[in-house]
């Protein structure tokens, strides 16, 4: 399979509005005050791992 190298010029880019869930409803991050924006920037994201992968990691750590 061949790979296609695509590049977008800065003039062709558009702004992307980011929304997040806060207190049970969705809001755009651009509407946040400075404190809430800082809190949003500090958030940690995680992804769940299947049980077998978790067990394997625990065995490697032991």
C-alpha angles and dihedrals in degrees: 000000000000122000121228117213108213124183128186120210117232090243089060095053124100130199117264118217112220119210127191137183115255125176093343100313136076124252135171113255088226088069093057123107118240094268094051091046090054090049090050091051091053096052118123119223124205139182123212118241124212114259093252092054090050091051091049091052091049091051091051091050093051 
